[in-house]
Amino acid sequence: MLAKLPPLTFDPGLGLAVLRTPRSVYALRVAADGSPRHVHWGAPLDPDGLAALPDAVSPAASSFEADAAPDELAPQTGARFGPAGLQVRFADGTRGAQWRFAGHRVDGGELRLLLEDRHRPLRAELCYRVRPDTDVIERWTELTHTGSSGPVAVDRLDSASWTAPPLDDYRLSHLVGGWNSEFQLRRDRLPVAETVLTSRRGLTGHHANPWLALDDGTATETGGEVWSTALAWSGSWRVTVHRDPVDRTTWTGGFGHEGIGWTLRPGETLRTPVFAGLYAPDGFGGASRAWHAYVSGRVLPEPDRDRPVLYNSWEATGFGVDEAGQIRLARLAAGLGTELFVLDDGWFGTRRDDRSGLGDWTPRPDAFPRGLRPLADEVHRLGMRFGLWVEPEMVNRDSDLYRSRPEWVVHSGRLDATELRHQLVLNFARPEVEAWALETLDRLVREHDVDWLKWDANRPFTEAGWDGHPDPDRLWIDHTRAVHRIMDRLRAAHPGLGIEACAGGGGRVDLGILARTDQAWTSDNTDPVDRIGIQHGFSQLFPARAMGAWVTDSPTTGGRPTPLRFRFHVAMAGALGIGGDLASWSEEELKEAAELVAAYKRIRPLVQRGQQHRVAFGGPVSAVHYAAPDGGEHAVLVWRPVTRFGHPPAPVRLPALDPAARYRDPDLGVVHSGAVLVSRGIDPRLPAGDYASSLIRLHRVAS
């Protein structure tokens, strides 16, 4: 009966809004003071259960405590003492908004709650969207200056505030890291305090990611309730999680970090990015699979297109690129079965190292005297697509662009500019810079028949200013939005163009950038042992098809020698790529690599379109199971970095299988009982020694 109820309802008499997804209900009430207050987020409720939800505001325990019902977006006024998601200042110094509820609009799966300030020309719309095929709820805020004179200062405008239900305890899951160690999963008991997750870098960041999950401390990979959110923003951001002394837990988040603000002029509207959330009753694995389905079906462009097996030349040549060397690598890569050849850094301007050339996006004459078209034509003749590395947001001082347009960089004129990696950031918030970047990239794609752009960004913002602009902090928003617009326009102008997100590895991976890119470069660290943990954290939110994973030379970036088979099996867990110096590989290695590429292509539909189950992590053996949506085909990747003498690996349990079915291993011809594979597990068939791995395929036997 619940499935037949409409996805969105609003009862004006009760002030009750109800949002329904396939496995959850989200409800809020408009309080007497006009502010929307949260009342439920979790398992579905029938009409009687909804009617029994509490009033929006119940009396506080004392005059020193906050109102009991949390806000959907807290202003600075009233008995509210936690983090405020909306912070505004008016010309007379007054801070905060006091709302009057001005109505609502329902349009299919979208709800808008209209709020007007009782005293000032300010309007907010709290926006919600649900879809029939996902448990994800999308939320954002639009703030409008409705007056005719005088600006309003906006010190903080979050997308949404979220509330966890009363639980026995609270545990926070989030991602931390750094360059070469991104996406490290942390699960910690949430302290009674305000916990801030943030990036102040102008990028999403290596050190934190705007995703989090909350549970009561007992959820597992396969069971327990989990509440999770993710911000679709690729610039600086801030999420504050507040557990108060009476165990009420809320979090509020959006773009920007502390210490910056924006000016809202008459008639102007500021719209935040989407802050998406979902409730999952089936543990961290269930939450991840719900996110994966949402990202694949509702975020990624062209979700039905397979991510190609790519070859990237960087590890082989560094800056030492030329036409003959790249053609030689392309022919070797084609022989392995790769489908995309990407020419990386060093092909443009005077670029022989990282000190010059950024900004001058024309082929380097001494390396490519005939331009890039002969290389592109040969790559296409070999049956591969042609890709190109670019870093359009950056500029070296030693470049023609900087010498002619020094005012285009992000910089405060009265401060010394900090160079990182010998480069500065171009201010894409300036319309003329955005136009230049779009024209430059469009020309590159057209003139050189480019099928794929690897878009890099190798430094954060510092001394961020915009001399002469009346609202200089807008660059923190407008730069990111310009990056998004340029990507969108390139894709629209060049159907079939692929874009790979990169920022010194995984420094810009979020739902905002993935809405206009095919995949993200996960980390500059290609060491397969380290990658197991990096990929585990990445998979908490993002699907395997969005995760670029390379096989490089041994020793890899970490200096650890590992077998080619192990490196491939780790990289097969995502969108497979190869980045080694193929000219130095032996004939035996090239033959083995070609066989492993072919093996990946056989399981690619499962890895990129199937359901991912993390069946082992944190012990001697790690394993990931990919299942076809209909349960007919399965692939299991198993890795054991270190062998313990006298300790054979335990069987790997596969709880996602049907215990009543039987499964055939097409490589061995063995038929297994589903009940045994679920309860006892399958022999991982690992070879002897360290850095052991295996790929196991299973097909359900027709009954």
Backbone hydrogen bonds, N-H to C=O, Kabsch-Sander energy under -0.5 kcal/mol:
donor,donor_aa,acceptor,acceptor_aa,energy
4,K,1,M,-1.1
5,L,2,L,-1.4
9,T,18,V,-2.0
11,D,16,L,-2.8
15,G,11,D,-2.0
16,L,11,D,-1.4
17,A,15,G,-0.5
17,A,28,L,-2.8
18,V,9,T,-2.6
19,L,26,Y,-3.4
20,R,7,P,-2.9
21,T,24,S,-2.5
24,S,21,T,-0.7
25,V,42,G,-2.3
26,Y,19,L,-2.9
27,A,40,H,-3.0
28,L,17,A,-2.0
29,R,37,R,-2.6
30,V,15,G,-2.0
31,A,29,R,-0.6
31,A,35,S,-2.6
34,G,31,A,-2.1
37,R,29,R,-3.7
38,H,70,P,-2.7
39,V,27,A,-2.2
40,H,27,A,-1.9
42,G,25,V,-2.0
50,L,46,D,-2.3
51,A,47,P,-2.2
52,A,48,D,-1.2
53,L,50,L,-1.5
65,E,62,S,-1.5
67,D,79,A,-1.5
68,A,58,S,-1.4
72,E,36,P,-2.2
80,R,78,G,-2.4
85,G,74,A,-0.7
85,G,83,P,-0.5
86,L,74,A,-2.4
87,Q,156,R,-2.7
89,R,153,A,-2.6
90,F,94,T,-2.7
93,G,90,F,-2.4
96,G,88,V,-2.0
100,R,116,E,-2.3
102,A,114,L,-3.0
103,G,114,L,-0.6
105,R,112,R,-2.1
107,D,110,E,-2.9
110,E,107,D,-1.6
111,L,128,Y,-2.5
112,R,105,R,-2.5
113,L,126,L,-2.4
114,L,103,G,-2.8
114,L,112,R,-0.6
115,L,113,L,-0.5
115,L,124,A,-2.9
116,E,100,R,-2.5
117,D,122,L,-2.7
118,R,98,Q,-2.9
122,L,120,R,-2.1
123,R,144,T,-2.5
124,A,115,L,-2.6
125,E,142,E,-2.4
126,L,113,L,-2.1
126,L,124,A,-0.5
127,C,125,E,-0.6
127,C,140,W,-2.9
128,Y,111,L,-2.6
129,R,138,E,-2.1
130,V,109,G,-2.5
134,T,131,R,-1.2
137,I,277,G,-3.3
138,E,129,R,-2.6
138,E,136,V,-0.5
139,R,275,F,-0.7
140,W,127,C,-1.7
142,E,125,E,-2.0
143,L,270,L,-2.5
144,T,123,R,-3.2
145,H,268,E,-2.3
146,T,121,P,-1.6
146,T,144,T,-0.8
147,G,121,P,-0.8
152,V,264,L,-2.4
153,A,89,R,-2.6
154,V,262,W,-3.8
155,D,87,Q,-2.3
155,D,153,A,-0.7
156,R,87,Q,-1.7
158,D,85,G,-2.9
159,S,253,G,-2.1
160,A,253,G,-1.2
161,S,72,E,-1.9
162,W,251,W,-3.4
164,A,249,T,-2.3
171,R,215,D,-2.8
172,L,188,D,-3.3
173,S,213,A,-3.0
174,H,186,R,-2.2
175,L,211,W,-0.5
176,V,184,Q,-2.4
177,G,207,H,-0.8
181,S,178,G,-2.5
184,Q,176,V,-3.1
185,L,183,F,-0.7
186,R,174,H,-2.7
188,D,172,L,-2.6
190,L,170,Y,-2.5
193,A,191,P,-1.6
195,T,193,A,-0.6
195,T,241,V,-3.2
196,V,194,E,-0.6
197,L,195,T,-0.5
197,L,239,V,-3.0
199,S,237,W,-2.2
204,T,234,S,-0.7
205,G,507,G,-3.3
209,N,175,L,-0.8
211,W,209,N,-1.9
212,L,229,T,-2.0
213,A,173,S,-2.0
214,L,227,W,-3.2
215,D,171,R,-1.6
220,T,223,G,-3.2
224,G,281,P,-0.8
226,V,280,A,-2.6
227,W,214,L,-2.6
228,S,278,L,-2.6
229,T,212,L,-2.1
230,A,276,A,-2.7
231,L,210,P,-2.2
232,A,274,V,-3.0
233,W,231,L,-1.6
237,W,199,S,-1.4
238,R,254,G,-2.1
239,V,197,L,-3.0
240,T,252,T,-2.7
241,V,195,T,-3.1
241,V,239,V,-0.5
242,H,240,T,-0.5
242,H,250,T,-3.5
243,R,193,A,-2.2
243,R,241,V,-0.6
244,D,242,H,-0.6
244,D,248,R,-2.4
247,D,244,D,-2.4
249,T,247,D,-0.5
250,T,242,H,-2.2
250,T,248,R,-0.5
251,W,162,W,-2.3
252,T,240,T,-1.9
253,G,160,A,-1.8
254,G,238,R,-1.9
256,G,236,S,-2.4
260,I,257,H,-1.1
262,W,154,V,-2.9
264,L,152,V,-3.3
265,R,263,T,-0.6
267,G,145,H,-2.4
268,E,265,R,-2.6
270,L,143,L,-2.8
271,R,269,T,-0.5
272,T,141,T,-2.5
275,F,139,R,-3.1
276,A,230,A,-2.6
276,A,274,V,-0.6
277,G,137,I,-2.3
278,L,228,S,-2.8
280,A,226,V,-2.8
283,G,224,G,-3.3
284,F,220,T,-2.5
285,G,221,E,-1.7
286,G,282,D,-1.3
287,A,283,G,-2.3
288,S,284,F,-2.5
289,R,285,G,-2.5
290,A,286,G,-2.0
291,W,287,A,-2.3
292,H,288,S,-3.2
293,A,289,R,-2.3
294,Y,290,A,-1.9
295,V,291,W,-3.2
296,S,292,H,-2.7
297,G,293,A,-2.4
298,R,294,Y,-3.2
299,V,294,Y,-0.6
299,V,295,V,-1.2
300,L,295,V,-3.0
305,R,302,E,-1.8
310,L,308,P,-0.7
310,L,576,L,-1.5
311,Y,340,L,-2.7
312,N,578,I,-2.3
313,S,342,V,-1.9
316,A,313,S,-0.5
317,T,313,S,-2.2
318,G,314,W,-2.8
320,G,317,T,-2.1
321,V,319,F,-2.1
323,E,367,A,-2.1
326,Q,322,D,-2.3
327,I,323,E,-2.3
328,R,324,A,-2.1
329,L,325,G,-2.1
330,A,326,Q,-2.6
331,R,327,I,-2.2
332,L,328,R,-1.9
333,A,329,L,-2.9
334,A,330,A,-2.6
335,G,331,R,-1.5
336,L,332,L,-0.8
336,L,333,A,-1.0
337,G,333,A,-0.6
337,G,334,A,-1.1
338,T,333,A,-1.8
339,E,309,V,-3.6
340,L,309,V,-1.2
341,F,385,R,-2.9
342,V,311,Y,-3.2
342,V,340,L,-0.5
343,L,341,F,-0.6
343,L,387,G,-2.5
344,D,342,V,-0.6
349,G,362,T,-2.5
351,R,348,F,-2.4
352,R,350,T,-1.1
356,S,353,D,-0.7
357,G,398,D,-2.2
360,D,357,G,-2.5
361,W,359,G,-1.0
362,T,360,D,-1.8
364,R,347,W,-3.0
367,A,364,R,-0.9
368,F,364,R,-2.9
371,G,368,F,-2.5
376,A,372,L,-2.6
377,D,373,R,-3.0
378,E,374,P,-2.0
379,V,375,L,-2.6
380,H,376,A,-2.4
381,R,377,D,-2.4
382,L,378,E,-1.8
383,G,380,H,-1.7
384,M,379,V,-2.1
385,R,339,E,-2.5
387,G,341,F,-3.4
388,L,452,W,-2.4
389,W,343,L,-2.5
390,V,454,K,-2.8
394,M,391,E,-1.7
395,V,424,L,-2.2
396,N,358,L,-1.6
398,D,355,R,-0.6
399,S,397,R,-2.0
403,R,399,S,-2.0
404,S,400,D,-1.7
405,R,401,L,-2.4
408,W,405,R,-1.7
409,V,406,P,-1.2
410,V,425,V,-3.3
411,H,409,V,-0.7
411,H,465,G,-1.2
412,S,463,E,-0.7
413,G,411,H,-0.6
415,L,412,S,-2.2
419,E,417,A,-0.6
420,L,423,Q,-1.6
423,Q,420,L,-1.3
424,L,395,V,-2.9
426,L,393,E,-3.5
427,N,408,W,-3.3
428,F,426,L,-1.3
430,R,427,N,-1.6
433,V,430,R,-0.8
434,E,430,R,-2.2
435,A,431,P,-2.4
436,W,432,E,-1.9
437,A,433,V,-2.6
438,L,434,E,-2.4
439,E,435,A,-2.5
440,T,436,W,-2.6
441,L,437,A,-2.5
442,D,438,L,-2.6
443,R,439,E,-2.2
444,L,440,T,-2.1
445,V,441,L,-2.4
446,R,442,D,-2.4
447,E,443,R,-3.1
448,H,444,L,-1.8
449,D,445,V,-0.5
449,D,446,R,-0.6
450,V,445,V,-1.6
451,D,386,F,-3.3
452,W,386,F,-1.2
453,L,498,G,-2.4
454,K,388,L,-2.5
455,W,453,L,-0.9
455,W,500,E,-2.4
456,D,390,V,-3.0
456,D,454,K,-0.7
461,F,201,R,-2.7
465,G,463,E,-0.6
467,D,411,H,-0.7
469,H,466,W,-2.2
474,R,471,D,-2.2
475,L,472,P,-1.6
476,W,473,D,-1.6
477,I,474,R,-1.0
478,D,474,R,-3.6
479,H,475,L,-2.1
481,R,477,I,-2.2
482,A,478,D,-2.0
483,V,479,H,-2.1
484,H,480,T,-2.3
485,R,481,R,-2.5
486,I,482,A,-2.8
487,M,483,V,-2.1
488,D,484,H,-2.4
489,R,485,R,-2.8
490,L,486,I,-2.5
491,R,487,M,-2.2
492,A,488,D,-2.2
493,A,489,R,-2.3
494,H,490,L,-1.7
497,L,494,H,-2.4
498,G,451,D,-2.7
500,E,453,L,-3.0
501,A,519,Q,-2.6
502,C,455,W,-1.7
503,A,505,G,-2.2
506,G,522,T,-0.6
507,G,503,A,-0.9
511,L,231,L,-0.6
514,L,510,D,-2.1
515,A,511,L,-0.6
515,A,512,G,-0.5
516,R,513,I,-1.5
518,D,499,I,-3.1
519,Q,499,I,-1.0
520,A,546,A,-2.9
521,W,501,A,-3.2
522,T,520,A,-0.7
522,T,548,G,-0.9
526,T,524,D,-0.8
531,R,527,D,-2.5
532,I,528,P,-1.2
533,G,529,V,-0.8
533,G,530,D,-0.5
534,I,530,D,-2.0
535,Q,531,R,-3.2
536,H,532,I,-1.5
537,G,533,G,-2.0
538,F,534,I,-2.4
539,S,535,Q,-1.9
540,Q,537,G,-1.5
541,L,538,F,-1.2
542,F,538,F,-2.3
546,A,543,P,-1.4
547,M,544,A,-1.8
548,G,520,A,-2.9
548,G,546,A,-0.8
549,A,575,A,-2.2
551,V,577,G,-1.7
552,T,550,W,-0.5
556,T,560,R,-1.0
559,G,556,T,-2.2
567,R,563,P,-2.1
568,F,564,L,-2.5
569,H,565,R,-2.7
570,V,566,F,-2.0
571,A,567,R,-2.0
572,M,568,F,-2.3
573,A,570,V,-1.3
574,G,571,A,-1.6
575,A,547,M,-3.2
576,L,574,G,-0.9
577,G,549,A,-2.3
578,I,310,L,-2.3
579,G,551,V,-3.2
580,G,551,V,-0.8
582,L,580,G,-1.5
584,S,581,D,-2.1
585,W,582,L,-1.1
590,L,586,S,-2.5
591,K,587,E,-2.3
592,E,588,E,-2.5
593,A,589,E,-2.8
594,A,590,L,-2.2
595,E,591,K,-1.9
596,L,592,E,-2.2
597,V,593,A,-2.6
598,A,594,A,-2.1
599,A,595,E,-2.0
600,Y,596,L,-2.3
601,K,597,V,-2.3
602,R,598,A,-1.3
603,I,599,A,-1.2
603,I,600,Y,-0.6
604,R,600,Y,-1.5
606,L,603,I,-1.0
607,V,603,I,-2.3
608,Q,604,R,-3.0
609,R,605,P,-1.4
610,G,606,L,-1.5
611,Q,627,A,-3.0
613,H,625,H,-3.0
615,V,613,H,-1.3
615,V,623,A,-0.7
616,A,623,A,-1.7
619,G,621,V,-0.6
622,S,639,W,-2.6
623,A,616,A,-2.4
624,V,637,L,-2.1
625,H,613,H,-3.1
626,Y,635,A,-3.2
627,A,611,Q,-2.5
628,A,633,E,-2.8
631,G,628,A,-2.3
634,H,698,L,-2.3
635,A,626,Y,-2.2
636,V,696,I,-2.9
637,L,624,V,-2.5
638,V,694,S,-2.4
639,W,622,S,-3.0
640,R,692,A,-3.0
645,F,643,T,-0.6
647,H,644,R,-2.2
652,V,682,I,-2.7
653,R,651,P,-0.7
654,L,677,L,-2.3
657,L,654,L,-1.8
661,A,658,D,-1.9
663,Y,672,H,-2.5
664,R,699,H,-3.4
665,D,670,V,-3.5
669,G,665,D,-2.9
670,V,665,D,-0.6
672,H,663,Y,-3.9
674,G,661,A,-2.6
675,A,659,P,-1.1
677,L,673,S,-2.2
678,V,674,G,-2.2
679,S,675,A,-2.4
680,R,676,V,-2.7
681,G,676,V,-2.5
682,I,652,V,-2.3
691,Y,641,P,-2.0
692,A,640,R,-2.3
694,S,638,V,-1.9
696,I,636,V,-2.7
698,L,634,H,-2.3
699,H,664,R,-2.4
700,R,632,G,-3.0
701,V,662,R,-3.3
